[in-house]
């Protein structure tokens, strides 16, 4: 009689199934914990939720720590025009020589921003304890215009991302007239699927070359120590200039040709001004330089409407206006409205000499 010994072969598939189940369960737990961890990090850390703001705010803090106690910087808050056009290091050095005391300046120009975003950024900065000696608030004509075909009539709303704002900030945006439900849905999605929604911010910090330039969220990280996003080319080829001009005309002609003020953007700009003035921050409005052909994108009627609107706003809010649109020659620009380094130097020097230094001197002389 042949006797067959028992083997363990029959039990192995059961063990294999248990191992696979355990591995899947472990992976699921890790995924849930990782999602929850990133969602919590995004909730409590602007470095995760809004790195473009957070990187600049950290650089601003670093600049302020080098100033005497109680002395604030000259802060310019604006769009990519400010980001490229205001050399805050040069401004601080020039002011220090003119006023014979240490003065610093900082560039808080963020691409795609506008009056509503500026109000949120200003509120964050003030709530965090920053106290500028002078606030220069950029007004971009296109960002305060009605936008043809846009139900909200505000260019800025195309760039708003609810994932970047906390509940109170979304409330401020909603109070300004921006629908809150889309912003809330974006925030909820960032909490449920943070590794998907925030992937560009995260990958852009560890491997920027893996992410398209416009999605890296590193504009503030690559700025200099005082926030200036210098355009590295001193001059551009005729082909590059022509391409930039074509792109600018496509983006802005329809908005500027029939320029009319957006009620939403006007309300948001007023609120930003009132916030600064209410906290005792001297504030000036600044319209950045533009090439002559860019200014000609306005029709005569729309140009007159903008001039009336901006001067009336300055008068009603008691906020002095600096209209620098015609300050520089056409060769100062990369695309008609973003300044090359030479243009940035010329604009910064003139702004300091004609606007900032007199304002600070008057403030020091006041009783």
C-alpha angles and dihedrals in degrees: 000000000000115000118202117209120226114254134197093237094103094057098050098081089054091053090047092053091049091050092050091048091049092049092050092047091049091049091049092050091048090049092050093047092047091049092046092047094051092044090053091046090052090048095054103026126065087192087071100031100039110009095166089063096037096052092052093045090053091052090048090053090051091053093047093052089064093057125086113272113281096015116120132204130247099256123199113197118192153098133301087291088065091040092058098031110047115071097197094183090057090044092054093048092048093047092049091056094044096047096033094231135084111280126169133193134198135203115221097175112148124185117244094017127130142167096306094047091045089055091052092047092047092050091050092050095047093045089051090057102260112145114186117207087218132005120212108196116197119221113202109197093216093051092056095045133100107255116223110243094008113121091209094046093220127109094206094064089070090067101041115116116193091206089072096058133069123225096272092048092050086051091055091050091049091049088054089059101265111133109254100204097072090048091049092050091051090051093048091050090051089054095047097040105021095153089057100040096041098037095108092053092047099044090041090063098050103028110015094172089065092063127064111256095248093054102046096090088214101120091113096042091055093045118102123262092278096045101261115147098204119201099231099212112086089204137001133229118255088251092054092046091050092049091049092049092050091050092048093050091050092050101043114022097086093046097047101036092070098022115181126164118262112230090212094051093042091053092048092049092050090051092052091050092047091048092055095043091046089057091050096254113147106232137194130185117230129192107199125232121277133189116255092248090051091053087050090063084082116082113233089255095049091046089054091048092053092048092051092046098048094045092047090049091050091049095047095047095039088234114141116234130221111192104193098166094116098037099102141047121252093254090068093075137078094206108359097282111032112080126234115221094268091050091047091053092049093047094046093050093049093045091052095046099043103030119012103040094048091047093051092044090052090049092052092048094050115104 
